Amino acid sequence: MRNKMFGRARHFSLMLAVVCSVAASVAMVHADTPPSMAAAAPRSTAALQADALFWQTLHSGDYAHIQAALEAETGAHLRDPRDGTTTAHVGFLHIWRISERARQASVAPTVTDDAVLARSYFQRAADQVPDDPRYQGFLASAMLAEASIQHDPALQQQAARTMQAAIKAWPAFNLFTAGYVMSSLDATSPGFRQALAWQWSNLDVCAREPVDRHHPDIARLAARIEATPTNARDRRACNESAIAPHNQEGFFLNMGDMLVKSGDWQTARTMYAAAKSAPGYASWPFRRELEQRIADAPANVARFNAVTPPGSTPPARMMLNSTFACMACHKH
């Protein structure tokens, strides 16, 4: 089943935006550092300065200056290769650059280097902090991207095993990560159906009760998510934060897209509208895009399922391949 789920990607570029998801929106919060990293040696001045530039670049959506942030983080990594946070930041910047490549006037074949480098850095981060399931999920996503580039079924299977372990270790975080990366699959495929099921399961976990798949009670769901947490870790995965001010809006935008692709545009409209219940909705930069999706939901069923020839502009982009694949959650 795992091989079927992960082996049907039509093109590597459809698999890359996962770590810019709602799951990634709390990925690198300093206050949420796991015990093993908290006990490590103090971080260097260079690392802290690079972090400041990283967050400034990310939160402002300053895609044009990713390279400057990448050079700062990579330089800090070279000074202290054991710093897991810096290592992961390098991987994240590579993923951000390739996942929102639709912003570029033209995309060169060498863009694939970002996917390969992201996998390398996330592997290092996972090795440095082996008890952190966030890095496991990011690593699995980057492995999938590289496996698709290289047409490597063995690496695909390894990625599937890594992702399953990550889900088991932290469902509230990695159910989304796993589902988002597979939202590009054919809507009739077992993999896509599993991906959508994982999004529903993510809601169940955050609401701490089963959510109706056909007639979800959005007011109750919003209240349950806000009240969430029985534990601080799930609060970080389910709610919004200074690091991810639009965590929930991004989740519901993507889930609406996946439901549209599945053909259920009626429930999709309900999920899109759920984003309006998020605490930060009034300041979310992508309200116009959400309203357009609500209006276009019936027509987008065909658009999201269209097979676009390489080099052509798709009739509509799902969140996974949009210019706001990362910014939907992160941009202030």
C-alpha positions as a Markdown table, in Angstrom:
| # | Residue | x | y | z |
|---|---|---|---|---|
| 1 | Met | 0.0 | 0.0 | 0.0 |
| 2 | Arg | 2.8 | 2.4 | 0.8 |
| 3 | Asn | 4.4 | 1.9 | -2.5 |
| 4 | Lys | 1.1 | 2.6 | -4.2 |
| 5 | Met | 0.5 | 5.7 | -2.1 |
| 6 | Phe | 3.8 | 7.3 | -2.8 |
| 7 | Gly | 4.7 | 5.9 | -6.2 |
| 8 | Arg | 2.3 | 7.7 | -8.5 |
| 9 | Ala | 3.6 | 11.2 | -8.5 |
| 10 | Arg | 3.5 | 12.5 | -12.1 |
| 11 | His | 6.3 | 15.1 | -11.6 |
| 12 | Phe | 8.6 | 16.0 | -8.8 |
| 13 | Ser | 7.5 | 19.6 | -8.8 |
| 14 | Leu | 4.1 | 18.6 | -7.6 |
| 15 | Met | 5.5 | 17.2 | -4.4 |
| 16 | Leu | 7.6 | 20.0 | -3.0 |
| 17 | Ala | 5.6 | 22.4 | -1.1 |
| 18 | Val | 4.8 | 20.2 | 1.9 |
| 19 | Val | 7.0 | 21.8 | 4.4 |
| 20 | Cys | 5.5 | 25.2 | 3.8 |
| 21 | Ser | 2.2 | 23.8 | 5.1 |
| 22 | Val | 0.4 | 24.4 | 8.3 |
| 23 | Ala | 2.5 | 21.8 | 9.8 |
| 24 | Ala | 5.7 | 23.7 | 9.0 |
| 25 | Ser | 4.1 | 26.8 | 10.3 |
| 26 | Val | 5.3 | 26.0 | 13.8 |
| 27 | Ala | 8.3 | 24.0 | 12.8 |
| 28 | Met | 11.1 | 26.2 | 14.0 |
| 29 | Val | 9.6 | 28.0 | 17.0 |
| 30 | His | 12.4 | 28.6 | 19.5 |
| 31 | Ala | 10.1 | 28.4 | 22.5 |
| 32 | Asp | 9.0 | 24.9 | 21.3 |
| 33 | Thr | 12.5 | 23.4 | 21.3 |
| 34 | Pro | 12.6 | 19.7 | 22.2 |
| 35 | Pro | 14.4 | 18.8 | 25.4 |
| 36 | Ser | 17.4 | 17.2 | 23.7 |
| 37 | Met | 18.1 | 20.4 | 21.8 |
| 38 | Ala | 17.4 | 22.6 | 24.8 |
| 39 | Ala | 20.1 | 20.8 | 26.7 |
| 40 | Ala | 22.7 | 21.4 | 23.9 |
| 41 | Ala | 25.4 | 24.1 | 24.0 |
| 42 | Pro | 24.3 | 27.7 | 23.6 |
| 43 | Arg | 23.9 | 28.7 | 20.0 |
| 44 | Ser | 26.4 | 31.0 | 18.3 |
| 45 | Thr | 26.0 | 34.7 | 17.6 |
| 46 | Ala | 26.2 | 34.0 | 13.9 |
| 47 | Ala | 23.3 | 31.4 | 14.3 |
| 48 | Leu | 21.1 | 33.9 | 16.2 |
| 49 | Gln | 21.8 | 36.7 | 13.6 |
| 50 | Ala | 21.0 | 34.3 | 10.8 |
| 51 | Asp | 17.8 | 33.3 | 12.5 |
| 52 | Ala | 16.7 | 36.9 | 12.8 |
| 53 | Leu | 17.2 | 37.4 | 9.0 |
| 54 | Phe | 15.5 | 34.0 | 8.4 |
| 55 | Trp | 12.3 | 35.1 | 10.2 |
| 56 | Gln | 12.3 | 38.6 | 8.8 |
| 57 | Thr | 12.6 | 37.2 | 5.3 |
| 58 | Leu | 9.9 | 34.5 | 5.9 |
| 59 | His | 7.4 | 36.7 | 7.6 |
| 60 | Ser | 7.6 | 39.4 | 5.1 |
| 61 | Gly | 7.3 | 37.0 | 2.2 |
| 62 | Asp | 10.5 | 38.4 | 0.8 |
| 63 | Tyr | 11.0 | 35.6 | -1.8 |
| 64 | Ala | 13.5 | 37.8 | -3.7 |
| 65 | His | 15.9 | 37.8 | -0.7 |
| 66 | Ile | 15.9 | 34.0 | 0.1 |
| 67 | Gln | 19.4 | 33.8 | -1.2 |
| 68 | Ala | 20.7 | 36.3 | 1.4 |
| 69 | Ala | 19.0 | 34.5 | 4.2 |
| 70 | Leu | 20.3 | 31.2 | 2.8 |
| 71 | Glu | 23.9 | 32.5 | 2.8 |
| 72 | Ala | 23.6 | 33.6 | 6.4 |
| 73 | Glu | 22.1 | 30.4 | 7.6 |
| 74 | Thr | 24.6 | 28.3 | 5.6 |
| 75 | Gly | 27.5 | 30.3 | 6.9 |
| 76 | Ala | 26.3 | 29.8 | 10.5 |
| 77 | His | 25.9 | 26.1 | 9.8 |
| 78 | Leu | 29.4 | 25.8 | 8.6 |
| 79 | Arg | 30.6 | 27.4 | 11.8 |
| 80 | Asp | 28.6 | 25.0 | 13.9 |
| 81 | Pro | 27.4 | 22.0 | 11.9 |
| 82 | Arg | 25.9 | 20.4 | 15.1 |
| 83 | Asp | 23.2 | 23.1 | 15.5 |
| 84 | Gly | 20.0 | 21.4 | 14.5 |
| 85 | Thr | 17.9 | 24.5 | 14.3 |
| 86 | Thr | 20.3 | 26.2 | 11.8 |
| 87 | Thr | 20.6 | 23.0 | 9.9 |
| 88 | Ala | 16.8 | 22.8 | 9.5 |
| 89 | His | 16.5 | 26.4 | 8.6 |
| 90 | Val | 18.9 | 25.8 | 5.6 |
| 91 | Gly | 16.6 | 23.0 | 4.5 |
| 92 | Phe | 13.5 | 25.1 | 4.9 |
| 93 | Leu | 14.9 | 27.9 | 2.7 |
| 94 | His | 15.7 | 25.5 | -0.1 |
| 95 | Ile | 12.2 | 24.1 | 0.1 |
| 96 | Trp | 10.6 | 27.5 | 0.1 |
| 97 | Arg | 12.5 | 28.6 | -2.9 |
| 98 | Ile | 11.5 | 25.7 | -5.0 |
| 99 | Ser | 7.9 | 25.4 | -3.7 |
| 100 | Glu | 7.0 | 29.0 | -4.6 |
| 101 | Arg | 8.9 | 28.9 | -7.9 |
| 102 | Ala | 5.8 | 30.1 | -9.6 |
| 103 | Arg | 6.9 | 33.5 | -8.6 |
| 104 | Gln | 9.9 | 33.3 | -11.0 |
| 105 | Ala | 9.6 | 34.6 | -14.5 |
| 106 | Ser | 11.3 | 31.4 | -15.7 |
| 107 | Val | 12.3 | 28.2 | -13.9 |
| 108 | Ala | 15.7 | 26.6 | -14.8 |
| 109 | Pro | 16.3 | 22.9 | -14.6 |
| 110 | Thr | 18.8 | 23.5 | -11.8 |
| 111 | Val | 15.9 | 24.3 | -9.5 |
| 112 | Thr | 16.0 | 20.6 | -8.7 |
| 113 | Asp | 19.2 | 21.2 | -6.7 |
| 114 | Asp | 17.1 | 22.9 | -4.0 |
| 115 | Ala | 15.2 | 19.6 | -3.5 |
| 116 | Val | 18.3 | 17.6 | -3.2 |
| 117 | Leu | 19.9 | 20.0 | -0.8 |
| 118 | Ala | 16.8 | 20.2 | 1.3 |
| 119 | Arg | 16.8 | 16.5 | 1.7 |
| 120 | Ser | 20.5 | 16.5 | 2.8 |
| 121 | Tyr | 19.9 | 19.2 | 5.4 |
| 122 | Phe | 16.8 | 17.7 | 6.8 |
| 123 | Gln | 18.6 | 14.4 | 7.1 |
| 124 | Arg | 21.2 | 16.1 | 9.1 |
| 125 | Ala | 18.6 | 17.8 | 11.3 |
| 126 | Ala | 16.8 | 14.5 | 11.9 |
| 127 | Asp | 20.1 | 12.9 | 12.8 |
| 128 | Gln | 21.0 | 15.7 | 15.2 |
| 129 | Val | 17.6 | 15.7 | 16.9 |
| 130 | Pro | 16.4 | 12.1 | 16.4 |
| 131 | Asp | 13.5 | 12.5 | 18.9 |
| 132 | Asp | 11.9 | 15.4 | 17.1 |
| 133 | Pro | 9.1 | 14.1 | 14.8 |
| 134 | Arg | 8.9 | 17.4 | 12.9 |
| 135 | Tyr | 12.2 | 16.9 | 11.3 |
| 136 | Gln | 11.2 | 13.3 | 10.4 |
| 137 | Gly | 8.2 | 14.6 | 8.5 |
| 138 | Phe | 10.2 | 17.2 | 6.7 |
| 139 | Leu | 12.8 | 14.7 | 5.8 |
| 140 | Ala | 10.2 | 12.3 | 4.4 |
| 141 | Ser | 8.8 | 15.1 | 2.3 |
| 142 | Ala | 12.2 | 16.0 | 0.9 |
| 143 | Met | 13.0 | 12.4 | 0.3 |
| 144 | Leu | 9.8 | 12.0 | -1.8 |
| 145 | Ala | 10.8 | 15.0 | -3.9 |
| 146 | Glu | 14.2 | 13.7 | -4.6 |
| 147 | Ala | 12.9 | 10.2 | -5.3 |
| 148 | Ser | 10.5 | 11.6 | -7.9 |
| 149 | Ile | 13.3 | 13.6 | -9.5 |
| 150 | Gln | 15.5 | 10.5 | -9.7 |
| 151 | His | 12.7 | 8.0 | -10.4 |
| 152 | Asp | 13.9 | 6.0 | -7.4 |
| 153 | Pro | 11.2 | 3.6 | -6.1 |
| 154 | Ala | 13.5 | 2.4 | -3.3 |
| 155 | Leu | 13.8 | 5.9 | -2.0 |
| 156 | Gln | 10.0 | 6.4 | -2.3 |
| 157 | Gln | 9.5 | 3.4 | -0.1 |
| 158 | Gln | 12.0 | 4.7 | 2.4 |
| 159 | Ala | 10.2 | 8.0 | 2.5 |
| 160 | Ala | 6.9 | 6.2 | 3.1 |
| 161 | Arg | 8.3 | 4.4 | 6.1 |
| 162 | Thr | 9.8 | 7.6 | 7.4 |
| 163 | Met | 6.5 | 9.5 | 7.0 |
| 164 | Gln | 4.5 | 6.7 | 8.7 |
| 165 | Ala | 6.9 | 6.8 | 11.7 |
| 166 | Ala | 6.5 | 10.6 | 11.8 |
| 167 | Ile | 2.7 | 10.4 | 11.9 |
| 168 | Lys | 2.8 | 7.9 | 14.7 |
| 169 | Ala | 5.2 | 10.1 | 16.7 |
| 170 | Trp | 3.1 | 13.2 | 16.3 |
| 171 | Pro | -0.3 | 12.9 | 14.6 |
| 172 | Ala | -1.4 | 16.5 | 15.1 |
| 173 | Phe | 1.6 | 17.7 | 13.2 |
| 174 | Asn | 2.5 | 15.1 | 10.6 |
| 175 | Leu | -1.0 | 14.0 | 9.4 |
| 176 | Phe | -1.1 | 17.3 | 7.6 |
| 177 | Thr | 2.5 | 17.0 | 6.4 |
| 178 | Ala | 1.8 | 13.6 | 4.9 |
| 179 | Gly | -1.5 | 14.6 | 3.3 |
| 180 | Tyr | -0.3 | 17.8 | 1.8 |
| 181 | Val | 2.6 | 16.3 | -0.1 |
| 182 | Met | 0.2 | 13.9 | -1.7 |
| 183 | Ser | -2.5 | 16.4 | -2.7 |
| 184 | Ser | -0.9 | 16.5 | -6.2 |
| 185 | Leu | -1.8 | 12.9 | -7.0 |
| 186 | Asp | -4.6 | 11.9 | -9.3 |
| 187 | Ala | -7.9 | 12.5 | -7.5 |
| 188 | Thr | -9.0 | 8.9 | -8.2 |
| 189 | Ser | -5.8 | 7.3 | -6.8 |
| 190 | Pro | -5.6 | 5.5 | -3.5 |
| 191 | Gly | -2.8 | 7.9 | -2.5 |
| 192 | Phe | -5.0 | 11.0 | -2.9 |
| 193 | Arg | -7.9 | 9.4 | -1.1 |
| 194 | Gln | -5.5 | 8.5 | 1.8 |
| 195 | Ala | -4.2 | 12.1 | 1.7 |
| 196 | Leu | -7.7 | 13.5 | 2.1 |
| 197 | Ala | -8.5 | 11.0 | 4.9 |
| 198 | Trp | -5.4 | 12.2 | 6.7 |
| 199 | Gln | -6.6 | 15.8 | 6.6 |
| 200 | Trp | -9.9 | 14.8 | 8.1 |
| 201 | Ser | -8.0 | 12.8 | 10.8 |
| 202 | Asn | -5.9 | 15.9 | 11.5 |
| 203 | Leu | -9.2 | 17.8 | 12.2 |
| 204 | Asp | -10.4 | 14.9 | 14.4 |
| 205 | Val | -7.1 | 15.1 | 16.5 |
| 206 | Cys | -7.3 | 18.9 | 16.8 |
| 207 | Ala | -11.0 | 18.9 | 17.7 |
| 208 | Arg | -10.5 | 15.9 | 20.0 |
| 209 | Glu | -13.7 | 14.3 | 18.5 |
| 210 | Pro | -14.8 | 13.0 | 15.1 |
| 211 | Val | -15.7 | 15.7 | 12.6 |
| 212 | Asp | -18.7 | 15.0 | 10.3 |
| 213 | Arg | -17.2 | 14.4 | 6.8 |
| 214 | His | -20.3 | 15.7 | 5.0 |
| 215 | His | -21.8 | 18.4 | 7.2 |
| 216 | Pro | -19.1 | 19.7 | 9.5 |
| 217 | Asp | -20.2 | 22.0 | 12.3 |
| 218 | Ile | -17.7 | 24.8 | 11.7 |
| 219 | Ala | -18.7 | 26.9 | 14.7 |
| 220 | Arg | -18.2 | 23.9 | 17.0 |
| 221 | Leu | -15.0 | 22.9 | 15.2 |
| 222 | Ala | -13.5 | 26.4 | 15.6 |
| 223 | Ala | -14.4 | 26.4 | 19.3 |
| 224 | Arg | -12.9 | 23.0 | 19.8 |
| 225 | Ile | -9.7 | 23.9 | 18.1 |
| 226 | Glu | -9.3 | 27.1 | 20.0 |
| 227 | Ala | -9.9 | 25.2 | 23.3 |
| 228 | Thr | -7.8 | 22.4 | 22.1 |
| 229 | Pro | -5.3 | 21.3 | 23.9 |
| 230 | Thr | -4.9 | 18.8 | 26.3 |
| 231 | Asn | -1.2 | 19.3 | 25.7 |
| 232 | Ala | 1.1 | 22.2 | 24.7 |
| 233 | Arg | 2.6 | 20.3 | 21.8 |
| 234 | Asp | -0.8 | 19.8 | 20.0 |
| 235 | Arg | -1.6 | 23.5 | 20.7 |
| 236 | Arg | 1.3 | 24.4 | 18.6 |
| 237 | Ala | 0.2 | 22.1 | 15.8 |
| 238 | Cys | -3.5 | 23.1 | 15.8 |
| 239 | Asn | -3.6 | 26.8 | 16.6 |
| 240 | Glu | -2.0 | 30.0 | 15.5 |
| 241 | Ser | 1.2 | 31.7 | 16.8 |
| 242 | Ala | 3.5 | 34.6 | 16.4 |
| 243 | Ile | 5.6 | 32.4 | 14.1 |
| 244 | Ala | 2.6 | 31.2 | 12.1 |
| 245 | Pro | 0.0 | 33.9 | 12.4 |
| 246 | His | -2.3 | 32.3 | 9.8 |
| 247 | Asn | -1.9 | 28.6 | 10.6 |
| 248 | Gln | -5.6 | 27.8 | 10.5 |
| 249 | Glu | -6.4 | 29.8 | 7.4 |
| 250 | Gly | -3.7 | 27.9 | 5.5 |
| 251 | Phe | -5.0 | 24.6 | 6.6 |
| 252 | Phe | -8.6 | 25.3 | 5.6 |
| 253 | Leu | -7.5 | 26.8 | 2.2 |
| 254 | Asn | -5.6 | 23.6 | 1.4 |
| 255 | Met | -8.3 | 21.3 | 2.6 |
| 256 | Gly | -10.9 | 23.2 | 0.5 |
| 257 | Asp | -8.6 | 22.7 | -2.5 |
| 258 | Met | -8.3 | 19.0 | -1.9 |
| 259 | Leu | -12.1 | 18.6 | -1.5 |
| 260 | Val | -12.6 | 20.5 | -4.7 |
| 261 | Lys | -10.2 | 18.2 | -6.5 |
| 262 | Ser | -12.0 | 15.2 | -5.1 |
| 263 | Gly | -15.2 | 16.6 | -6.7 |
| 264 | Asp | -16.9 | 17.6 | -3.4 |
| 265 | Trp | -17.0 | 21.3 | -4.0 |
| 266 | Gln | -20.0 | 21.7 | -1.7 |
| 267 | Thr | -18.1 | 20.6 | 1.4 |
| 268 | Ala | -15.1 | 22.5 | 0.1 |
| 269 | Arg | -17.0 | 25.7 | 0.3 |
| 270 | Thr | -17.7 | 24.9 | 4.0 |
| 271 | Met | -14.0 | 24.3 | 4.6 |
| 272 | Tyr | -13.0 | 27.5 | 2.8 |
| 273 | Ala | -15.5 | 29.4 | 4.9 |
| 274 | Ala | -14.0 | 27.9 | 8.0 |
| 275 | Ala | -10.9 | 29.9 | 7.5 |
| 276 | Lys | -12.9 | 33.0 | 8.3 |
| 277 | Ser | -13.3 | 31.7 | 11.9 |
| 278 | Ala | -9.6 | 31.8 | 12.5 |
| 279 | Pro | -8.5 | 34.5 | 15.0 |
| 280 | Gly | -6.2 | 36.3 | 12.5 |
| 281 | Tyr | -8.4 | 36.2 | 9.5 |
| 282 | Ala | -9.0 | 39.9 | 9.3 |
| 283 | Ser | -5.3 | 40.5 | 8.7 |
| 284 | Trp | -4.7 | 37.5 | 6.4 |
| 285 | Pro | -3.1 | 38.6 | 3.1 |
| 286 | Phe | -4.9 | 36.0 | 1.1 |
| 287 | Arg | -8.6 | 36.7 | 1.8 |
| 288 | Arg | -9.2 | 37.7 | -1.8 |
| 289 | Glu | -7.8 | 34.4 | -3.0 |
| 290 | Leu | -10.1 | 32.5 | -0.6 |
| 291 | Glu | -13.2 | 34.4 | -1.8 |
| 292 | Gln | -12.3 | 33.6 | -5.4 |
| 293 | Arg | -12.0 | 29.9 | -4.6 |
| 294 | Ile | -15.4 | 29.9 | -2.9 |
| 295 | Ala | -16.9 | 31.5 | -6.0 |
| 296 | Asp | -15.0 | 29.2 | -8.4 |
| 297 | Ala | -15.4 | 26.0 | -6.5 |
| 298 | Pro | -17.6 | 24.1 | -9.0 |
| 299 | Ala | -15.5 | 25.2 | -12.0 |
| 300 | Asn | -12.3 | 24.4 | -10.2 |
| 301 | Val | -13.1 | 20.7 | -10.0 |
| 302 | Ala | -12.1 | 20.3 | -13.6 |
| 303 | Arg | -9.3 | 22.9 | -13.4 |
| 304 | Phe | -7.6 | 21.3 | -10.4 |
| 305 | Asn | -7.8 | 17.9 | -12.2 |
| 306 | Ala | -6.5 | 19.2 | -15.5 |
| 307 | Val | -3.2 | 17.7 | -16.8 |
| 308 | Thr | -1.0 | 20.7 | -17.9 |
| 309 | Pro | 1.8 | 20.1 | -20.4 |
| 310 | Pro | 5.2 | 21.0 | -19.2 |
| 311 | Gly | 5.9 | 24.7 | -19.7 |
| 312 | Ser | 2.2 | 25.6 | -19.8 |
| 313 | Thr | 0.3 | 27.6 | -17.3 |
| 314 | Pro | -2.3 | 25.6 | -15.4 |
| 315 | Pro | -5.9 | 26.8 | -15.5 |
| 316 | Ala | -5.8 | 27.1 | -11.7 |
| 317 | Arg | -3.2 | 26.3 | -9.1 |
| 318 | Met | -3.9 | 24.4 | -5.9 |
| 319 | Met | -2.3 | 25.8 | -2.8 |
| 320 | Leu | 0.5 | 23.2 | -3.1 |
| 321 | Asn | 1.8 | 24.8 | -6.3 |
| 322 | Ser | 0.8 | 28.4 | -5.8 |
| 323 | Thr | 2.8 | 31.5 | -5.2 |
| 324 | Phe | 1.7 | 31.3 | -1.5 |
| 325 | Ala | 2.4 | 27.7 | -0.8 |
| 326 | Cys | 4.4 | 28.8 | 2.3 |
| 327 | Met | 3.1 | 32.3 | 2.8 |
| 328 | Ala | -0.5 | 31.2 | 3.3 |
| 329 | Cys | 0.5 | 30.4 | 6.9 |
| 330 | His | 3.6 | 32.5 | 7.5 |
| 331 | Lys | 3.2 | 35.9 | 6.0 |
| 332 | His | 2.3 | 38.6 | 8.4 |
